[in-house]
Amino acid sequence: MASSGIKTSALAVAMLLLLIASTSNAAISCSAVIKDLRPCVKYLVNGTGKPPSTCCAGASALASAATSSADKKAACECIKSAAKSMNPKNDLAQALPSNCGIKLPVTISPNVDCSTVS
């Protein structure tokens, strides 16, 4: 029941962010960022241990797609907004890249400063 509410909230945020992202000059869309990280939501909010393989695959796809500075900033803004609505466990969000064996260009946090992303 709670995961249904999370999915609904994430979908609403994604729709809002789609509208915002459409005015951006970045090549990566917020919908692509949300799609890549959607398998991580349940893990980041309620999980423990290692993330599921689908989460790591999505995070890896995002890391590969966000190559330009504009892409990274757009992904950062999208992730920041989504993180505010889903309230991820900070320790899991911080450890996600290393637990998946990747390097994400942005931090999964509602408090990240996207102006510093390059």
A tleap script that builds the chain and sets N, CA, C and O, in Angstrom:
source leaprc.protein.ff14SB
mol = sequence {
  NMET ALA SER SER GLY ILE LYS THR SER ALA
  LEU ALA VAL ALA MET LEU LEU LEU LEU ILE
  ALA SER THR SER ASN ALA ALA ILE SER CYS
  SER ALA VAL ILE LYS ASP LEU ARG PRO CYS
  VAL LYS TYR LEU VAL ASN GLY THR GLY LYS
  PRO PRO SER THR CYS CYS ALA GLY ALA SER
  ALA LEU ALA SER ALA ALA THR SER SER ALA
  ASP LYS LYS ALA ALA CYS GLU CYS ILE LYS
  SER ALA ALA LYS SER MET ASN PRO LYS ASN
  ASP LEU ALA GLN ALA LEU PRO SER ASN CYS
  GLY ILE LYS LEU PRO VAL THR ILE SER PRO
  ASN VAL ASP CYS SER THR VAL CSER
}
set mol.1.N position { 0.823 -1.181 0.000 }
set mol.1.CA position { 0.000 0.000 0.000 }
set mol.1.C position { 0.870 1.248 0.000 }
set mol.1.O position { 0.602 2.176 -0.763 }
set mol.2.N position { 1.901 1.296 0.833 }
set mol.2.CA position { 2.774 2.460 0.897 }
set mol.2.C position { 3.564 2.616 -0.393 }
set mol.2.O position { 3.820 3.741 -0.822 }
set mol.3.N position { 3.958 1.500 -1.029 }
set mol.3.CA position { 4.716 1.611 -2.270 }
set mol.3.C position { 3.852 2.180 -3.381 }
set mol.3.O position { 4.376 2.823 -4.290 }
set mol.4.N position { 2.559 1.967 -3.336 }
set mol.4.CA position { 1.649 2.562 -4.311 }
set mol.4.C position { 1.639 4.075 -4.162 }
set mol.4.O position { 1.623 4.797 -5.160 }
set mol.5.N position { 1.648 4.558 -2.936 }
set mol.5.CA position { 1.695 5.990 -2.683 }
set mol.5.C position { 3.009 6.591 -3.149 }
set mol.5.O position { 3.032 7.698 -3.688 }
set mol.6.N position { 4.099 5.870 -2.946 }
set mol.6.CA position { 5.413 6.329 -3.388 }
set mol.6.C position { 5.443 6.405 -4.902 }
set mol.6.O position { 5.938 7.379 -5.468 }
set mol.7.N position { 4.912 5.373 -5.565 }
set mol.7.CA position { 4.895 5.372 -7.027 }
set mol.7.C position { 4.042 6.516 -7.562 }
set mol.7.O position { 4.414 7.166 -8.539 }
set mol.8.N position { 2.909 6.761 -6.930 }
set mol.8.CA position { 2.037 7.851 -7.355 }
set mol.8.C position { 2.736 9.191 -7.166 }
set mol.8.O position { 2.674 10.057 -8.038 }
set mol.9.N position { 3.399 9.360 -6.030 }
set mol.9.CA position { 4.136 10.600 -5.779 }
set mol.9.C position { 5.277 10.763 -6.773 }
set mol.9.O position { 5.494 11.854 -7.301 }
set mol.10.N position { 6.001 9.688 -7.025 }
set mol.10.CA position { 7.117 9.749 -7.976 }
set mol.10.C position { 6.606 10.083 -9.374 }
set mol.10.O position { 7.245 10.840 -10.105 }
set mol.11.N position { 5.463 9.523 -9.745 }
set mol.11.CA position { 4.888 9.811 -11.052 }
set mol.11.C position { 4.469 11.268 -11.148 }
set mol.11.O position { 4.700 11.913 -12.171 }
set mol.12.N position { 3.863 11.792 -10.102 }
set mol.12.CA position { 3.447 13.202 -10.102 }
set mol.12.C position { 4.663 14.112 -10.200 }
set mol.12.O position { 4.647 15.100 -10.934 }
set mol.13.N position { 5.713 13.780 -9.462 }
set mol.13.CA position { 6.945 14.564 -9.524 }
set mol.13.C position { 7.548 14.475 -10.919 }
set mol.13.O position { 8.012 15.474 -11.468 }
set mol.14.N position { 7.539 13.283 -11.485 }
set mol.14.CA position { 8.094 13.100 -12.825 }
set mol.14.C position { 7.346 13.941 -13.849 }
set mol.14.O position { 7.959 14.536 -14.735 }
set mol.15.N position { 6.026 13.991 -13.729 }
set mol.15.CA position { 5.234 14.790 -14.666 }
set mol.15.C position { 5.569 16.272 -14.520 }
set mol.15.O position { 5.734 16.977 -15.515 }
set mol.16.N position { 5.668 16.738 -13.285 }
set mol.16.CA position { 6.018 18.127 -13.047 }
set mol.16.C position { 7.414 18.425 -13.579 }
set mol.16.O position { 7.645 19.448 -14.223 }
set mol.17.N position { 8.329 17.521 -13.301 }
set mol.17.CA position { 9.698 17.723 -13.748 }
set mol.17.C position { 9.819 17.657 -15.263 }
set mol.17.O position { 10.683 18.314 -15.844 }
set mol.18.N position { 8.973 16.882 -15.898 }
set mol.18.CA position { 8.948 16.855 -17.361 }
set mol.18.C position { 8.631 18.236 -17.916 }
set mol.18.O position { 9.242 18.679 -18.889 }
set mol.19.N position { 7.687 18.900 -17.303 }
set mol.19.CA position { 7.336 20.251 -17.743 }
set mol.19.C position { 8.499 21.209 -17.536 }
set mol.19.O position { 8.787 22.038 -18.400 }
set mol.20.N position { 9.157 21.098 -16.410 }
set mol.20.CA position { 10.299 21.957 -16.116 }
set mol.20.C position { 11.462 21.631 -17.043 }
set mol.20.O position { 12.103 22.536 -17.577 }
set mol.21.N position { 11.735 20.354 -17.237 }
set mol.21.CA position { 12.872 19.937 -18.049 }
set mol.21.C position { 12.706 20.304 -19.516 }
set mol.21.O position { 13.700 20.460 -20.225 }
set mol.22.N position { 11.478 20.445 -19.982 }
set mol.22.CA position { 11.272 20.754 -21.391 }
set mol.22.C position { 11.792 22.137 -21.751 }
set mol.22.O position { 12.006 22.415 -22.931 }
set mol.23.N position { 12.004 23.014 -20.769 }
set mol.23.CA position { 12.540 24.335 -21.043 }
set mol.23.C position { 14.062 24.360 -20.945 }
set mol.23.O position { 14.680 25.394 -21.198 }
set mol.24.N position { 14.658 23.261 -20.590 }
set mol.24.CA position { 16.102 23.173 -20.428 }
set mol.24.C position { 16.799 22.929 -21.763 }
set mol.24.O position { 16.207 22.383 -22.695 }
set mol.25.N position { 18.060 23.340 -21.842 }
set mol.25.CA position { 18.863 23.095 -23.038 }
set mol.25.C position { 19.593 21.762 -22.956 }
set mol.25.O position { 20.301 21.388 -23.892 }
set mol.26.N position { 19.436 21.056 -21.876 }
set mol.26.CA position { 20.136 19.795 -21.689 }
set mol.26.C position { 19.570 18.726 -22.611 }
set mol.26.O position { 18.384 18.721 -22.940 }
set mol.27.N position { 20.452 17.825 -23.017 }
set mol.27.CA position { 20.040 16.738 -23.893 }
set mol.27.C position { 19.278 15.661 -23.123 }
set mol.27.O position { 18.413 14.990 -23.686 }
set mol.28.N position { 19.594 15.493 -21.846 }
set mol.28.CA position { 18.935 14.453 -21.054 }
set mol.28.C position { 17.629 15.017 -20.475 }
set mol.28.O position { 17.586 16.148 -19.990 }
set mol.29.N position { 16.593 14.221 -20.535 }
set mol.29.CA position { 15.298 14.672 -20.014 }
set mol.29.C position { 15.094 14.130 -18.613 }
set mol.29.O position { 15.667 13.111 -18.226 }
set mol.30.N position { 14.271 14.829 -17.872 }
set mol.30.CA position { 13.963 14.372 -16.520 }
set mol.30.C position { 13.230 13.032 -16.566 }
set mol.30.O position { 13.400 12.196 -15.679 }
set mol.31.N position { 12.431 12.836 -17.582 }
set mol.31.CA position { 11.720 11.559 -17.691 }
set mol.31.C position { 12.706 10.405 -17.847 }
set mol.31.O position { 12.469 9.311 -17.333 }
set mol.32.N position { 13.807 10.643 -18.553 }
set mol.32.CA position { 14.836 9.598 -18.703 }
set mol.32.C position { 15.523 9.328 -17.370 }
set mol.32.O position { 15.799 8.177 -17.033 }
set mol.33.N position { 15.799 10.382 -16.617 }
set mol.33.CA position { 16.432 10.230 -15.299 }
set mol.33.C position { 15.517 9.438 -14.374 }
set mol.33.O position { 15.953 8.495 -13.714 }
set mol.34.N position { 14.242 9.830 -14.330 }
set mol.34.CA position { 13.266 9.133 -13.479 }
set mol.34.C position { 13.138 7.674 -13.901 }
set mol.34.O position { 13.088 6.783 -13.054 }
set mol.35.N position { 13.086 7.431 -15.204 }
set mol.35.CA position { 12.967 6.058 -15.712 }
set mol.35.C position { 14.156 5.217 -15.266 }
set mol.35.O position { 13.993 4.072 -14.844 }
set mol.36.N position { 15.348 5.788 -15.362 }
set mol.36.CA position { 16.547 5.046 -14.978 }
set mol.36.C position { 16.586 4.747 -13.487 }
set mol.36.O position { 17.011 3.664 -13.083 }
set mol.37.N position { 16.147 5.692 -12.668 }
set mol.37.CA position { 16.251 5.512 -11.217 }
set mol.37.C position { 14.990 4.950 -10.554 }
set mol.37.O position { 15.003 4.658 -9.358 }
set mol.38.N position { 13.919 4.799 -11.305 }
set mol.38.CA position { 12.672 4.256 -10.735 }
set mol.38.C position { 12.893 2.911 -10.024 }
set mol.38.O position { 12.321 2.707 -8.953 }
set mol.39.N position { 13.701 1.982 -10.576 }
set mol.39.CA position { 13.899 0.707 -9.865 }
set mol.39.C position { 14.621 0.861 -8.522 }
set mol.39.O position { 14.709 -0.097 -7.754 }
set mol.40.N position { 15.134 2.054 -8.239 }
set mol.40.CA position { 15.866 2.275 -6.989 }
set mol.40.C position { 14.992 2.847 -5.880 }
set mol.40.O position { 15.400 2.847 -4.718 }
set mol.41.N position { 13.804 3.330 -6.211 }
set mol.41.CA position { 12.979 4.057 -5.237 }
set mol.41.C position { 12.691 3.227 -3.996 }
set mol.41.O position { 12.959 3.674 -2.881 }
set mol.42.N position { 12.158 2.046 -4.166 }
set mol.42.CA position { 11.801 1.206 -3.016 }
set mol.42.C position { 13.039 0.915 -2.167 }
set mol.42.O position { 12.978 0.972 -0.939 }
set mol.43.N position { 14.149 0.606 -2.813 }
set mol.43.CA position { 15.395 0.334 -2.099 }
set mol.43.C position { 15.868 1.565 -1.321 }
set mol.43.O position { 16.226 1.457 -0.148 }
set mol.44.N position { 15.869 2.734 -1.968 }
set mol.44.CA position { 16.370 3.947 -1.326 }
set mol.44.C position { 15.505 4.406 -0.158 }
set mol.44.O position { 16.004 5.043 0.769 }
set mol.45.N position { 14.227 4.091 -0.195 }
set mol.45.CA position { 13.312 4.512 0.870 }
set mol.45.C position { 13.244 3.482 1.998 }
set mol.45.O position { 13.244 3.857 3.171 }
set mol.46.N position { 13.184 2.190 1.663 }
set mol.46.CA position { 12.959 1.154 2.680 }
set mol.46.C position { 14.002 0.050 2.707 }
set mol.46.O position { 13.903 -0.866 3.524 }
set mol.47.N position { 14.993 0.114 1.840 }
set mol.47.CA position { 15.898 -1.007 1.670 }
set mol.47.C position { 17.003 -1.107 2.701 }
set mol.47.O position { 17.172 -0.253 3.571 }
set mol.48.N position { 17.752 -2.199 2.560 }
set mol.48.CA position { 18.948 -2.445 3.348 }
set mol.48.C position { 19.914 -3.207 2.459 }
set mol.48.O position { 19.513 -3.785 1.449 }
set mol.49.N position { 21.166 -3.209 2.829 }
set mol.49.CA position { 22.163 -3.990 2.098 }
set mol.49.C position { 22.415 -3.476 0.701 }
set mol.49.O position { 22.399 -2.271 0.450 }
set mol.50.N position { 22.647 -4.402 -0.201 }
set mol.50.CA position { 22.967 -4.071 -1.589 }
set mol.50.C position { 21.699 -3.751 -2.380 }
set mol.50.O position { 20.644 -4.335 -2.135 }
set mol.51.N position { 21.810 -2.817 -3.335 }
set mol.51.CA position { 20.649 -2.492 -4.165 }
set mol.51.C position { 20.341 -3.624 -5.140 }
set mol.51.O position { 21.229 -4.410 -5.470 }
set mol.52.N position { 19.088 -3.717 -5.608 }
set mol.52.CA position { 18.741 -4.749 -6.585 }
set mol.52.C position { 19.459 -4.490 -7.915 }
set mol.52.O position { 19.826 -3.358 -8.227 }
set mol.53.N position { 19.646 -5.543 -8.675 }
set mol.53.CA position { 20.370 -5.424 -9.948 }
set mol.53.C position { 19.675 -4.475 -10.917 }
set mol.53.O position { 20.344 -3.798 -11.698 }
set mol.54.N position { 18.341 -4.413 -10.881 }
set mol.54.CA position { 17.619 -3.495 -11.774 }
set mol.54.C position { 17.916 -2.043 -11.416 }
set mol.54.O position { 17.969 -1.182 -12.294 }
set mol.55.N position { 18.107 -1.775 -10.141 }
set mol.55.CA position { 18.470 -0.437 -9.690 }
set mol.55.C position { 19.859 -0.076 -10.211 }
set mol.55.O position { 20.062 1.013 -10.748 }
set mol.56.N position { 20.800 -0.981 -10.052 }
set mol.56.CA position { 22.166 -0.729 -10.522 }
set mol.56.C position { 22.216 -0.569 -12.044 }
set mol.56.O position { 22.979 0.248 -12.561 }
set mol.57.N position { 21.416 -1.337 -12.745 }
set mol.57.CA position { 21.374 -1.208 -14.212 }
set mol.57.C position { 20.852 0.171 -14.603 }
set mol.57.O position { 21.385 0.797 -15.519 }
set mol.58.N position { 19.827 0.643 -13.925 }
set mol.58.CA position { 19.280 1.966 -14.206 }
set mol.58.C position { 20.248 3.071 -13.846 }
set mol.58.O position { 20.408 4.026 -14.606 }
set mol.59.N position { 20.897 2.959 -12.699 }
set mol.59.CA position { 21.877 3.959 -12.273 }
set mol.59.C position { 23.058 3.990 -13.244 }
set mol.59.O position { 23.588 5.057 -13.555 }
set mol.60.N position { 23.459 2.824 -13.716 }
set mol.60.CA position { 24.544 2.737 -14.693 }
set mol.60.C position { 24.139 3.394 -16.011 }
set mol.60.O position { 24.943 4.086 -16.636 }
set mol.61.N position { 22.893 3.176 -16.432 }
set mol.61.CA position { 22.397 3.798 -17.662 }
set mol.61.C position { 22.392 5.318 -17.516 }
set mol.61.O position { 22.743 6.033 -18.455 }
set mol.62.N position { 21.999 5.810 -16.354 }
set mol.62.CA position { 22.005 7.247 -16.113 }
set mol.62.C position { 23.429 7.790 -16.149 }
set mol.62.O position { 23.683 8.833 -16.752 }
set mol.63.N position { 24.350 7.092 -15.511 }
set mol.63.CA position { 25.746 7.531 -15.496 }
set mol.63.C position { 26.302 7.616 -16.914 }
set mol.63.O position { 27.070 8.526 -17.226 }
set mol.64.N position { 25.922 6.680 -17.764 }
set mol.64.CA position { 26.390 6.680 -19.157 }
set mol.64.C position { 25.726 7.782 -19.978 }
set mol.64.O position { 26.344 8.329 -20.891 }
set mol.65.N position { 24.481 8.110 -19.664 }
set mol.65.CA position { 23.729 9.094 -20.447 }
set mol.65.C position { 24.076 10.536 -20.077 }
set mol.65.O position { 24.052 11.419 -20.935 }
set mol.66.N position { 24.395 10.777 -18.824 }
set mol.66.CA position { 24.678 12.140 -18.358 }
set mol.66.C position { 26.160 12.437 -18.538 }
set mol.66.O position { 26.951 12.293 -17.606 }
set mol.67.N position { 26.526 12.853 -19.742 }
set mol.67.CA position { 27.938 13.063 -20.044 }
set mol.67.C position { 28.336 14.532 -20.090 }
set mol.67.O position { 29.422 14.891 -19.634 }
set mol.68.N position { 27.479 15.381 -20.631 }
set mol.68.CA position { 27.829 16.805 -20.727 }
set mol.68.C position { 27.517 17.508 -19.410 }
set mol.68.O position { 26.785 16.983 -18.570 }
set mol.69.N position { 28.071 18.679 -19.244 }
set mol.69.CA position { 27.803 19.469 -18.052 }
set mol.69.C position { 26.310 19.797 -17.945 }
set mol.69.O position { 25.735 19.745 -16.858 }
set mol.70.N position { 25.690 20.132 -19.077 }
set mol.70.CA position { 24.254 20.441 -19.083 }
set mol.70.C position { 23.437 19.214 -18.691 }
set mol.70.O position { 22.456 19.335 -17.957 }
set mol.71.N position { 23.832 18.029 -19.176 }
set mol.71.CA position { 23.153 16.783 -18.810 }
set mol.71.C position { 23.240 16.547 -17.302 }
set mol.71.O position { 22.247 16.216 -16.654 }
set mol.72.N position { 24.434 16.722 -16.760 }
set mol.72.CA position { 24.661 16.466 -15.339 }
set mol.72.C position { 23.856 17.425 -14.469 }
set mol.72.O position { 23.279 17.019 -13.460 }
set mol.73.N position { 23.820 18.690 -14.858 }
set mol.73.CA position { 23.043 19.670 -14.091 }
set mol.73.C position { 21.550 19.364 -14.166 }
set mol.73.O position { 20.846 19.451 -13.161 }
set mol.74.N position { 21.066 19.005 -15.355 }
set mol.74.CA position { 19.652 18.660 -15.514 }
set mol.74.C position { 19.302 17.424 -14.690 }
set mol.74.O position { 18.269 17.390 -14.022 }
set mol.75.N position { 20.171 16.404 -14.739 }
set mol.75.CA position { 19.943 15.191 -13.950 }
set mol.75.C position { 19.956 15.519 -12.464 }
set mol.75.O position { 19.150 14.989 -11.698 }
set mol.76.N position { 20.862 16.383 -12.062 }
set mol.76.CA position { 20.959 16.791 -10.656 }
set mol.76.C position { 19.673 17.448 -10.189 }
set mol.76.O position { 19.146 17.097 -9.133 }
set mol.77.N position { 19.161 18.396 -10.959 }
set mol.77.CA position { 17.927 19.088 -10.582 }
set mol.77.C position { 16.753 18.109 -10.495 }
set mol.77.O position { 15.922 18.203 -9.592 }
set mol.78.N position { 16.695 17.193 -11.418 }
set mol.78.CA position { 15.622 16.201 -11.428 }
set mol.78.C position { 15.718 15.285 -10.204 }
set mol.78.O position { 14.724 15.038 -9.522 }
set mol.79.N position { 16.915 14.792 -9.940 }
set mol.79.CA position { 17.128 13.906 -8.792 }
set mol.79.C position { 16.844 14.643 -7.488 }
set mol.79.O position { 16.225 14.088 -6.580 }
set mol.80.N position { 17.292 15.883 -7.394 }
set mol.80.CA position { 17.067 16.677 -6.190 }
set mol.80.C position { 15.572 16.829 -5.914 }
set mol.80.O position { 15.124 16.636 -4.784 }
set mol.81.N position { 14.810 17.171 -6.936 }
set mol.81.CA position { 13.366 17.334 -6.772 }
set mol.81.C position { 12.690 16.020 -6.400 }
set mol.81.O position { 11.829 15.986 -5.521 }
set mol.82.N position { 13.082 14.944 -7.068 }
set mol.82.CA position { 12.491 13.634 -6.770 }
set mol.82.C position { 12.854 13.194 -5.353 }
set mol.82.O position { 12.023 12.625 -4.646 }
set mol.83.N position { 14.097 13.457 -4.939 }
set mol.83.CA position { 14.535 13.058 -3.599 }
set mol.83.C position { 13.749 13.798 -2.520 }
set mol.83.O position { 13.497 13.247 -1.448 }
set mol.84.N position { 13.360 15.044 -2.795 }
set mol.84.CA position { 12.565 15.791 -1.816 }
set mol.84.C position { 11.225 15.116 -1.570 }
set mol.84.O position { 10.729 15.105 -0.444 }
set mol.85.N position { 10.636 14.553 -2.621 }
set mol.85.CA position { 9.323 13.934 -2.455 }
set mol.85.C position { 9.399 12.512 -1.920 }
set mol.85.O position { 8.469 12.062 -1.251 }
set mol.86.N position { 10.486 11.791 -2.198 }
set mol.86.CA position { 10.536 10.395 -1.757 }
set mol.86.C position { 11.319 10.210 -0.464 }
set mol.86.O position { 11.204 9.156 0.161 }
set mol.87.N position { 12.111 11.193 -0.039 }
set mol.87.CA position { 12.842 11.141 1.218 }
set mol.87.C position { 13.666 9.852 1.366 }
set mol.87.O position { 13.365 9.014 2.216 }
set mol.88.N position { 14.711 9.698 0.532 }
set mol.88.CA position { 15.522 8.473 0.613 }
set mol.88.C position { 16.356 8.421 1.887 }
set mol.88.O position { 16.650 9.452 2.492 }
set mol.89.N position { 16.734 7.209 2.286 }
set mol.89.CA position { 17.665 7.041 3.404 }
set mol.89.C position { 19.013 7.565 2.920 }
set mol.89.O position { 19.539 7.096 1.910 }
set mol.90.N position { 19.565 8.526 3.633 }
set mol.90.CA position { 20.785 9.190 3.206 }
set mol.90.C position { 21.946 8.217 3.015 }
set mol.90.O position { 22.688 8.320 2.038 }
set mol.91.N position { 22.106 7.270 3.945 }
set mol.91.CA position { 23.228 6.334 3.839 }
set mol.91.C position { 23.120 5.458 2.591 }
set mol.91.O position { 24.126 5.168 1.943 }
set mol.92.N position { 21.898 5.038 2.257 }
set mol.92.CA position { 21.714 4.213 1.059 }
set mol.92.C position { 21.940 5.032 -0.210 }
set mol.92.O position { 22.543 4.549 -1.168 }
set mol.93.N position { 21.457 6.261 -0.212 }
set mol.93.CA position { 21.626 7.127 -1.376 }
set mol.93.C position { 23.101 7.439 -1.614 }
set mol.93.O position { 23.568 7.420 -2.753 }
set mol.94.N position { 23.827 7.724 -0.545 }
set mol.94.CA position { 25.251 8.035 -0.670 }
set mol.94.C position { 26.057 6.820 -1.127 }
set mol.94.O position { 27.024 6.963 -1.875 }
set mol.95.N position { 25.667 5.638 -0.684 }
set mol.95.CA position { 26.414 4.420 -1.007 }
set mol.95.C position { 25.989 3.783 -2.328 }
set mol.95.O position { 26.647 2.856 -2.799 }
set mol.96.N position { 24.899 4.264 -2.934 }
set mol.96.CA position { 24.377 3.631 -4.150 }
set mol.96.C position { 25.435 3.488 -5.253 }
set mol.96.O position { 25.602 2.388 -5.781 }
set mol.97.N position { 26.148 4.547 -5.616 }
set mol.97.CA position { 27.134 4.374 -6.695 }
set mol.97.C position { 28.191 3.315 -6.378 }
set mol.97.O position { 28.478 2.463 -7.220 }
set mol.98.N position { 28.768 3.355 -5.192 }
set mol.98.CA position { 29.799 2.366 -4.863 }
set mol.98.C position { 29.220 0.965 -4.745 }
set mol.98.O position { 29.866 -0.007 -5.138 }
set mol.99.N position { 28.002 0.849 -4.204 }
set mol.99.CA position { 27.362 -0.467 -4.105 }
set mol.99.C position { 27.018 -1.049 -5.469 }
set mol.99.O position { 26.901 -2.264 -5.624 }
set mol.100.N position { 26.857 -0.164 -6.466 }
set mol.100.CA position { 26.568 -0.623 -7.832 }
set mol.100.C position { 27.839 -0.683 -8.687 }
set mol.100.O position { 27.794 -1.110 -9.841 }
set mol.101.N position { 28.962 -0.257 -8.124 }
set mol.101.CA position { 30.222 -0.293 -8.871 }
set mol.101.C position { 30.285 0.731 -9.995 }
set mol.101.O position { 30.899 0.488 -11.034 }
set mol.102.N position { 29.641 1.885 -9.780 }
set mol.102.CA position { 29.635 2.932 -10.802 }
set mol.102.C position { 29.964 4.275 -10.162 }
set mol.102.O position { 30.065 4.394 -8.941 }
set mol.103.N position { 30.126 5.270 -11.006 }
set mol.103.CA position { 30.308 6.638 -10.537 }
set mol.103.C position { 29.184 7.471 -11.121 }
set mol.103.O position { 29.130 7.685 -12.332 }
set mol.104.N position { 28.284 7.943 -10.266 }
set mol.104.CA position { 27.197 8.815 -10.712 }
set mol.104.C position { 27.713 10.249 -10.750 }
set mol.104.O position { 28.495 10.653 -9.890 }
set mol.105.N position { 27.278 11.016 -11.743 }
set mol.105.CA position { 27.744 12.401 -11.843 }
set mol.105.C position { 27.104 13.327 -10.815 }
set mol.105.O position { 27.532 14.471 -10.667 }
set mol.106.N position { 26.088 12.850 -10.103 }
set mol.106.CA position { 25.405 13.669 -9.103 }
set mol.106.C position { 25.104 12.833 -7.862 }
set mol.106.O position { 25.093 11.603 -7.912 }
set mol.107.N position { 24.863 13.513 -6.766 }
set mol.107.CA position { 24.505 12.875 -5.512 }
set mol.107.C position { 22.990 12.773 -5.412 }
set mol.107.O position { 22.276 13.709 -5.772 }
set mol.108.N position { 22.504 11.648 -4.929 }
set mol.108.CA position { 21.065 11.478 -4.725 }
set mol.108.C position { 20.734 12.050 -3.363 }
set mol.108.O position { 20.926 11.406 -2.331 }
set mol.109.N position { 20.225 13.296 -3.386 }
set mol.109.CA position { 19.927 13.985 -2.139 }
set mol.109.C position { 18.998 15.166 -2.404 }
set mol.109.O position { 19.088 15.812 -3.448 }
set mol.110.N position { 18.109 15.444 -1.457 }
set mol.110.CA position { 17.275 16.634 -1.607 }
set mol.110.C position { 18.046 17.920 -1.320 }
set mol.110.O position { 17.528 19.015 -1.538 }
set mol.111.N position { 19.282 17.794 -0.830 }
set mol.111.CA position { 20.077 18.958 -0.429 }
set mol.111.C position { 21.285 19.216 -1.325 }
set mol.111.O position { 22.085 20.105 -1.032 }
set mol.112.N position { 21.429 18.470 -2.393 }
set mol.112.CA position { 22.600 18.644 -3.249 }
set mol.112.C position { 22.575 20.029 -3.906 }
set mol.112.O position { 21.509 20.533 -4.258 }
set mol.113.N position { 23.741 20.633 -4.066 }
set mol.113.CA position { 23.871 21.934 -4.722 }
set mol.113.C position { 24.203 21.690 -6.187 }
set mol.113.O position { 25.358 21.452 -6.540 }
set mol.114.N position { 23.193 21.751 -7.026 }
set mol.114.CA position { 23.365 21.439 -8.445 }
set mol.114.C position { 24.191 22.472 -9.194 }
set mol.114.O position { 24.645 22.205 -10.306 }
set mol.115.N position { 24.394 23.647 -8.608 }
set mol.115.CA position { 25.216 24.660 -9.275 }
set mol.115.C position { 26.689 24.264 -9.276 }
set mol.115.O position { 27.474 24.812 -10.049 }
set mol.116.N position { 27.070 23.320 -8.421 }
set mol.116.CA position { 28.463 22.883 -8.367 }
set mol.116.C position { 28.752 21.701 -9.281 }
set mol.116.O position { 29.904 21.289 -9.414 }
set mol.117.N position { 27.717 21.152 -9.914 }
set mol.117.CA position { 27.888 19.996 -10.786 }
set mol.117.C position { 28.447 20.462 -12.120 }
set mol.117.O position { 27.965 21.431 -12.708 }
set mol.118.N position { 29.479 19.753 -12.592 }
set mol.118.CA position { 30.059 20.137 -13.887 }
set mol.118.C position { 30.341 18.926 -14.752 }
set mol.118.O position { 30.829 19.068 -15.873 }
savepdb mol mol.pdb
quit
